Amino acid sequence: MGRRFSLDLLLLVLPIVAANEEISAIHQDYWGDFWLFRFLVNAAGYASIVVPGFLLIQYFKKQNYLETGRGICFPVIKSCVFGNEAKSGHQDDVLLAARNENAETSTAHQVFKLLFCATGLQISYLTWGVLQERVMTRTYGATESDPGEKFKDSQFLVFMNRILACTVAGLYCALIKQPRHSAPMYKYSFASLSNILSSWCQYEALKYISFPTQVLAKASKVIPVMLMGKLVSRKSYEYWEYLTAALISVGVSMFLLSSTPEKHLSTVTTFSGVILLGGYIVFDSFTSNWQDALFTYKMSSVQMMFGVNVFSCLFTVGSLLEQGALLESLRFMARHSEFAAHAVLLSVCSAFGQLFIFYTINQFGAAVFTIIMTLRQAFAILLSCLIYGHAVTVVGGLGVAVVFIALFLRVYARSRMKKRAKKPPVGESTVQKV
């Protein structure tokens, strides 16, 4: 009788225990996949590196280590904490001699270099954009009996991109003579942290919104960049800059309001995508303004690339190791050779794309570079629609056109303002001749 009762009780309890374990696993999977939870976990990982680093910097400054320090570690600590506080002009001063030499080359040679730069940028970033959408929105290893699995850890992709970019920039600095570095190394960490977070938000957003929507939102980041410039650098802007910013806002609104919602799972996912896009734009705006402030020190663009990516590698690998996600991502790569190829190619495109950016700005200036990248964004939307079947309505297409017309007007107005600034005031040339 007692054994019979025990057996019945066991049969009654086992389904309840199994159900509880299943519910617990569902909750664990939900929180593990929830973007806000992953963002907070990543931020905690970065804080575990930033906080001790901040305390060490404060300690060395309070101890007046620059004057009292000794030993083998002194040059490293001096470079990381103090640097050479004497500032110089903008990065254009560093690259002025090279640009003056290139100004005397033949027109045919300049055209060839422009085509080379445009082709390199288009190939690098169009391939990068297509692969980015493939990695974050499609499954790997799918068969008739197995639906396959998606790669979920955006931070690992950020780490892959940064480790290769750091290697390429380091080799470039080692092989080609650079200006003497003067900035304290720790100052790169601010741009690095915001750059990591902006890249993470960019990858995560693709889980909730379409790639064309993301590209158009990236094109409209000129508005928050202006706001961040006023906050960080106290910059002032011309009337045409506000006008083009307003046109961009109108174009983006037309595109977003006319987008077909059938591919979005719910209003919640759409809202999550908007929040992540907002995070990307805010972090990216801070990155560009902080890097612009760092260029007041004497450095080249490749030195900036190396300094930022060194800290990016440190932050991402530290956070991945703390979460145990590095090994899991490597196992995913081992299971799916196609994903491994995509991740490596994604990193190659990102690293060499950055080199093409620096070379183009050096040779032709920021205005020409902006035109090339604006065309790239338009091509990226077209490619994504053709490859992945995103639908764009007539109103949405008009919105895209308004955005890119505003961007071209912005580039044109900026170039005219620069030419006008170079011309001497009326009567000045006559006085000089006399």
C-alpha positions, -999 to 999 in steps of 0.1 A, spaced: 0 0 0 28 24 10 48 15 -21 18 20 -43 12 55 -28 48 65 -33 47 54 -69 15 74 -76 30 104 -59 62 101 -80 42 99 -112 22 130 -101 53 150 -92 75 142 -122 54 160 -148 52 191 -126 90 191 -122 95 186 -159 71 214 -166 89 237 -142 122 229 -158 108 236 -192 93 269 -181 126 278 -165 145 270 -197 120 291 -217 125 321 -193 163 316 -195 161 316 -234 139 347 -234 162 367 -211 192 354 -230 177 366 -263 163 399 -250 185 427 -264 183 450 -233 195 422 -210 224 414 -233 232 452 -235 233 454 -197 255 423 -194 279 437 -220 280 470 -203 288 453 -170 317 435 -187 331 468 -201 327 484 -166 348 457 -151 377 470 -173 369 507 -173 364 512 -135 398 497 -125 415 516 -153 399 548 -142 411 543 -106 446 535 -118 447 567 -139 435 588 -109 461 571 -87 490 579 -110 479 615 -114 475 620 -77 510 605 -70 525 629 -95 540 598 -113 551 619 -143 579 634 -121 585 608 -95 581 576 -116 610 552 -123 617 518 -137 609 497 -168 571 505 -167 576 543 -166 575 548 -205 544 527 -208 525 544 -180 537 578 -192 523 571 -227 490 556 -215 482 581 -187 500 614 -196 513 613 -231 527 646 -245 502 672 -235 514 697 -261 488 700 -288 492 708 -324 470 717 -353 443 696 -370 451 664 -388 451 683 -421 484 698 -409 499 663 -406 488 654 -441 494 687 -458 527 679 -474 515 647 -489 484 665 -504 505 693 -518 527 668 -536 497 650 -550 482 683 -563 509 685 -590 502 651 -605 485 647 -639 447 649 -643 446 613 -657 465 600 -626 441 619 -603 411 604 -621 426 569 -618 431 574 -581 396 587 -576 382 557 -594 404 534 -573 391 550 -541 355 549 -552 357 513 -563 375 502 -531 349 519 -509 320 506 -528 332 470 -529 343 470 -493 311 485 -478 285 471 -502 299 436 -495 300 444 -458 264 455 -458 251 424 -476 271 401 -453 259 419 -422 223 413 -431 230 377 -440 247 369 -408 222 386 -385 189 376 -402 194 342 -418 200 307 -404 230 284 -408 230 246 -413 194 244 -424 183 211 -440 149 194 -448 148 179 -413 167 206 -394 156 243 -395 192 254 -386 202 280 -361 209 317 -361 240 334 -348 230 356 -319 261 372 -304 266 406 -321 295 414 -297 316 386 -312 312 401 -347 323 435 -333 354 417 -318 362 400 -352 360 434 -370 381 452 -345 409 426 -341 416 426 -378 413 464 -381 438 467 -352 462 443 -369 460 461 -403 465 496 -387 494 483 -366 512 469 -396 506 501 -415 520 522 -387 550 499 -384 558 499 -421 551 536 -429 565 564 -409 540 582 -388 540 615 -368 553 613 -333 524 603 -311 514 628 -283 479 619 -270 475 600 -238 464 565 -248 435 563 -223 417 590 -242 411 566 -271 390 544 -247 361 569 -248 358 567 -286 364 530 -285 336 523 -260 311 544 -279 322 528 -312 317 493 -298 282 502 -285 272 518 -317 284 488 -337 265 464 -314 233 484 -317 237 484 -355 240 446 -356 212 440 -331 188 464 -349 188 441 -379 169 415 -359 140 439 -356 140 461 -387 149 458 -424 183 467 -437 171 496 -460 155 512 -429 188 510 -410 207 524 -440 184 554 -443 185 560 -405 223 560 -407 221 586 -435 200 608 -413 225 607 -384 237 642 -395 210 657 -373 221 641 -340 257 647 -350 249 684 -352 232 683 -318 262 664 -303 286 689 -318 268 717 -301 269 698 -267 305 684 -269 324 710 -290 301 741 -288 299 743 -326 277 767 -346 260 758 -379 249 777 -410 212 780 -421 217 756 -450 229 729 -426 196 732 -406 176 732 -439 192 700 -452 188 684 -418 151 692 -420 149 677 -455 166 645 -443 141 642 -414 112 646 -439 126 619 -462 133 594 -434 97 600 -421 83 593 -456 102 561 -459 95 548 -424 57 556 -425 53 540 -459 72 508 -451 52 476 -454 50 460 -419 45 424 -429 80 413 -420 79 428 -385 68 404 -358 50 429 -337 48 465 -326 72 456 -298 99 443 -322 95 474 -343 99 496 -312 130 476 -302 145 483 -336 138 520 -333 154 521 -298 185 502 -311 188 526 -341 185 555 -317 213 540 -296 235 535 -327 230 571 -338 237 586 -303 268 565 -297 281 570 -333 276 608 -330 296 609 -298 324 588 -315 329 612 -344 329 643 -322 353 628 -297 377 617 -325 375 652 -339 385 666 -306 414 640 -303 428 652 -336 439 684 -319 468 662 -309 494 655 -335 485 622 -351 476 605 -383 442 589 -391 458 554 -391 472 561 -356 437 570 -345 424 538 -361 450 518 -342 445 535 -308 407 531 -309 408 495 -321 433 484 -294 408 494 -267 380 479 -287 397 445 -287 404 448 -250 368 456 -241 352 430 -264 375 401 -256 372 409 -219 334 409 -219 332 378 -241 355 359 -218 336 370 -187 303 358 -202 318 326 -216 305 337 -250 338 336 -268 341 298 -268 304 294 -277 309 317 -308 340 298 -318 320 265 -315 294 280 -338 321 289 -363 334 253 -361 299 239 -367 291 262 -396 320 268 -420 298 291 -441 294 314 -411 332 313 -405 338 325 -440 312 352 -437 326 365 -404 362 366 -418 351 383 -450 330 408 -429 361 417 -409 383 420 -440 358 444 -456 355 465 -425 393 468 -420 402 476 -456 372 499 -459 386 520 -431 420 522 -449 402 533 -481 384 560 -460 416 574 -447 433 573 -481 403 590 -499 401 618 -473 439 623 -476 439 625 -514 406 642 -522 392 657 -490 360 650 -469 335 664 -495 345 639 -522 345 611 -496 310 620 -485 297 619 -521 311 584 -526 297 571 -493 263 587 -501 262 568 -534 272 537 -514 242 540 -491 218 543 -521 234 512 -538 232 493 -504 194 499 -503 190 487 -539 212 456 -534 193 446 -502 160 450 -519 172 429 -548 189 401 -528 166 398 -498 133 410 -513 125 441 -492 95 460 -506 97 498 -510 66 517 -519 64 548 -542 62 571 -512 91 553 -496 112 557 -528 104 594 -528 116 596 -492 149 579 -501 153 604 -530 146 634 -507 173 621 -482 200 617 -508 192 650 -526 195 667 -492 229 650 -486 242 661 -520 230 697 -514 248 696 -481 281 685 -498 277 711 -525 270 739 -500 299 729 -478 323 729 -508 311 764 -519 316 777 -484 352 764 -483 360 780 -517 345 813 -506 365 812 -474 397 807 -494 391 838 -516 407 870 -502 383 899 -493 377 926 -519 407 950 -521 431 927 -502 449 915 -534 453 951 -545 468 962 -512 492 932 -513 504 941 -549 509 977 -539 
